[in-house]
Amino acid sequence: MYIWSLVLTMLTNNVALQQLPSVEGTVCIQVPVMEQQKGTVQCTIYDEQQVPVRMIPLEGGHKLGVYTLQLRTLAAGNYVVSVQDLRLSVKLK
């Protein structure tokens, strides 16, 4: 049973969308599943009311699935980044 827990943890960590440190006005995300993705995938930014405010195409195949999203034109506040059914809450300052 312990081995299955370890395998499950490893698998879920590989698909999780996570935020990395970034400079003001940007959000740096890591989407490990995008490292093997071919083609373009839509990234959608939602505001606090779950209204889409920005759509950004992400090209698959980036090393480690790391992307920096330029969001300087958005007002400070809470947003949700969505990529391939993965969602991440972020706060812009």
C-alpha positions in Angstrom: 0.0 0.0 0.0 2.9 2.4 0.7 4.3 2.0 -2.8 0.9 2.8 -4.4 0.7 6.0 -2.3 4.2 7.0 -3.4 3.4 6.3 -7.1 0.1 8.3 -6.8 2.0 11.2 -5.2 4.6 11.1 -8.0 2.0 11.1 -10.7 -0.1 13.9 -9.3 3.0 16.1 -8.7 3.9 15.7 -12.4 0.6 17.1 -13.6 0.0 19.8 -11.1 0.0 23.4 -12.4 2.2 25.5 -10.1 3.3 29.1 -9.8 7.0 29.9 -9.8 8.6 33.2 -8.6 8.2 36.0 -11.1 8.6 39.7 -11.5 5.7 42.2 -11.0 3.2 42.2 -13.8 4.0 38.6 -14.8 3.0 35.2 -13.6 5.5 32.3 -14.1 3.8 28.9 -14.2 5.0 25.4 -14.6 2.8 22.9 -16.4 4.8 19.6 -16.5 2.3 17.9 -19.0 3.1 20.6 -21.5 6.7 19.5 -21.8 5.5 16.5 -24.0 2.6 18.4 -25.5 2.7 18.9 -29.3 1.0 22.0 -30.8 -0.7 24.9 -29.1 -2.8 24.8 -26.0 -5.1 27.6 -24.7 -4.3 29.2 -21.4 -7.2 31.2 -20.0 -7.1 33.8 -17.2 -10.3 34.3 -15.2 -11.1 37.2 -12.9 -12.7 36.8 -9.5 -16.2 36.5 -11.1 -14.9 33.6 -13.3 -15.1 35.8 -16.4 -12.3 35.1 -18.9 -10.2 38.2 -19.2 -7.2 36.9 -21.2 -6.5 34.0 -23.5 -2.9 33.1 -24.2 -1.8 30.4 -26.6 1.0 28.2 -25.1 3.2 26.3 -27.4 3.9 22.7 -26.2 7.3 21.3 -25.8 8.9 23.9 -23.5 11.6 22.5 -21.2 10.0 21.6 -17.9 6.7 23.2 -19.1 7.7 26.6 -17.8 5.9 29.7 -19.1 5.9 33.4 -18.2 2.6 35.1 -18.7 2.7 38.9 -19.3 -0.3 40.3 -17.3 0.8 43.9 -16.7 -2.5 45.3 -18.2 -4.7 43.5 -15.7 -5.7 45.2 -12.5 -4.3 44.0 -9.2 -6.4 41.3 -7.7 -7.1 37.5 -7.6 -7.2 35.5 -10.8 -7.4 31.9 -11.9 -5.0 30.5 -14.6 -6.5 27.5 -16.5 -4.5 25.2 -18.8 -5.9 21.8 -19.9 -8.4 21.3 -17.1 -5.7 22.4 -14.5 -6.5 25.5 -12.5 -4.3 27.7 -10.3 -5.3 30.7 -8.2 -2.9 33.6 -8.5 -2.8 37.1 -7.0 -1.5 40.1 -9.0 -0.1 43.0 -7.1 
